Amino acid sequence: MPRPNNNRYRSEIFNQQPGYTPQEDSYKPYWENEYHYVTKLLEQKLLNFIRRNERLRTNIVYLARFVNVTETDIIFNLTDFKDSYKFKFIMPDFEGYCAKFIEIFTPVLQDFLKEIGYNAHGFSFKLRMDGNDWQKNKTVFAD
């Protein structure tokens, strides 16, 4: 079988101006400037972390509704915790609990940033429970 004639492409390569070097984008992930492509990946990583954490896993009633990741926010629905867990840990100090709660996800976010090739990213957390909303922005650096 004869090889196809690629003279057109060959001539374009040899007729380029001297000093031209093509950019190699093979090392950049295709979503580098498109964060919304990887939001579902982040959601799955957060859900897997919760599944591995026995204390969280046993106290969440409906896991699929617990975490929602959008392009702009990571939303946790704390209403899906069991009532006994809410009364013991969340109700006494809602803001303190929320601040500690998002800190346990920092290693997951760092791992996620390494995987997608980002050095850092600002995340916006929203935690909701029975009409109480708590929001915090946090910048996470990949180590």
C-alpha positions as CSV (number, residue, x, y, z in Angstrom):
1,M,0.0,0.0,0.0
2,P,1.6,3.3,-1.0
3,R,2.2,6.0,1.6
4,P,0.0,9.1,1.3
5,N,1.6,12.1,-0.2
6,N,2.2,14.6,2.6
7,N,4.1,17.2,0.6
8,R,1.7,19.9,1.5
9,Y,2.5,19.5,5.2
10,R,6.2,19.1,4.6
11,S,6.4,22.3,2.6
12,E,4.6,24.2,5.4
13,I,7.2,23.0,7.9
14,F,10.2,23.9,5.8
15,N,8.9,27.3,4.7
16,Q,8.5,28.6,8.2
17,Q,10.5,31.6,9.3
18,P,13.8,30.9,11.1
19,G,13.7,31.0,14.8
20,Y,10.2,29.6,15.0
21,T,9.7,27.0,17.6
22,P,6.3,25.4,18.0
23,Q,4.8,25.3,21.5
24,E,4.5,21.9,23.0
25,D,1.2,21.7,24.9
26,S,1.5,18.0,25.5
27,Y,2.5,18.5,29.2
28,K,-0.4,20.7,30.0
29,P,-3.7,19.1,30.9
30,Y,-6.5,19.9,28.5
31,W,-8.6,21.5,31.3
32,E,-5.9,23.9,32.5
33,N,-8.0,27.0,31.9
34,E,-11.3,25.2,32.2
35,Y,-12.0,24.5,35.8
36,H,-15.6,23.5,35.2
37,Y,-14.5,20.3,33.4
38,V,-13.1,18.9,36.7
39,T,-15.8,19.8,39.2
40,K,-17.3,16.3,39.1
41,L,-13.8,14.8,39.7
42,L,-13.5,17.0,42.9
43,E,-17.0,16.0,44.0
44,Q,-16.1,12.3,43.7
45,K,-12.8,12.8,45.6
46,L,-14.6,14.5,48.4
47,L,-17.3,11.7,48.5
48,N,-14.6,9.1,48.6
49,F,-12.8,10.8,51.5
50,I,-16.1,10.9,53.4
51,R,-16.7,7.2,52.6
52,R,-13.3,6.3,54.0
53,N,-13.8,8.4,57.2
54,E,-15.8,6.2,59.5
55,R,-17.1,8.9,61.8
56,L,-18.5,10.9,58.9
57,R,-19.8,7.9,57.0
58,T,-21.8,6.5,59.8
59,N,-23.4,9.8,60.7
60,I,-24.5,11.0,57.3
61,V,-28.0,9.9,56.3
62,Y,-27.9,10.6,52.6
63,L,-24.4,10.9,51.2
64,A,-25.3,11.8,47.5
65,R,-27.1,14.9,48.7
66,F,-24.4,15.9,51.3
67,V,-21.8,17.4,48.9
68,N,-22.4,19.5,45.8
69,V,-19.5,21.0,43.8
70,T,-20.2,23.8,41.3
71,E,-17.9,26.0,39.4
72,T,-17.9,28.6,42.1
73,D,-18.7,26.8,45.4
74,I,-18.3,23.6,47.4
75,I,-21.6,23.2,49.2
76,F,-22.0,20.9,52.2
77,N,-25.6,20.1,53.4
78,L,-25.1,19.5,57.1
79,T,-28.8,18.8,57.5
80,D,-28.1,15.3,56.3
81,F,-26.2,14.5,59.5
82,K,-28.1,12.4,62.0
83,D,-29.9,14.4,64.7
84,S,-27.8,13.0,67.5
85,Y,-24.6,14.1,65.7
86,K,-26.0,17.5,65.0
87,F,-27.0,18.1,68.7
88,K,-23.7,16.8,70.0
89,F,-21.2,18.4,67.7
90,I,-22.7,21.1,65.5
91,M,-25.4,22.9,67.5
92,P,-23.2,24.0,70.4
93,D,-20.8,26.0,68.1
94,F,-22.0,26.1,64.5
95,E,-19.3,28.5,63.3
96,G,-16.5,26.7,65.1
97,Y,-17.6,23.3,63.8
98,C,-17.8,24.7,60.2
99,A,-14.2,26.1,60.4
100,K,-12.9,22.8,61.6
101,F,-14.9,20.8,59.2
102,I,-13.4,22.4,56.1
103,E,-9.9,22.0,57.4
104,I,-10.2,18.2,57.3
105,F,-10.6,18.5,53.5
106,T,-7.4,20.4,52.9
107,P,-5.3,17.3,52.0
108,V,-8.0,16.1,49.6
109,L,-8.0,19.5,47.9
110,Q,-4.2,19.6,47.7
111,D,-4.1,16.2,46.1
112,F,-6.8,17.3,43.6
113,L,-4.8,20.4,42.6
114,K,-1.7,18.3,42.0
115,E,-3.7,15.9,39.8
116,I,-5.1,18.6,37.6
117,G,-1.8,20.5,37.4
118,Y,-2.7,23.7,39.4
119,N,-0.3,25.3,41.8
120,A,-3.1,26.9,43.9
121,H,-6.8,27.6,43.7
122,G,-9.3,29.6,45.8
123,F,-12.2,27.6,47.0
124,S,-15.5,28.9,48.3
125,F,-17.2,26.8,50.9
126,K,-20.8,27.0,51.8
127,L,-22.2,25.0,54.7
128,R,-25.9,24.8,55.3
129,M,-28.0,23.5,58.1
130,D,-31.6,24.2,59.0
131,G,-31.6,27.8,57.7
132,N,-28.1,28.6,59.0
133,D,-25.6,29.4,56.3
134,W,-21.8,29.7,56.8
135,Q,-19.5,30.7,54.0
136,K,-15.7,30.9,53.8
137,N,-13.2,31.4,51.0
138,K,-9.9,29.6,51.3
139,T,-6.9,29.5,49.1
140,V,-5.3,26.0,48.9
141,F,-1.7,25.6,47.7
142,A,-0.6,22.3,46.2
143,D,2.6,21.2,48.0
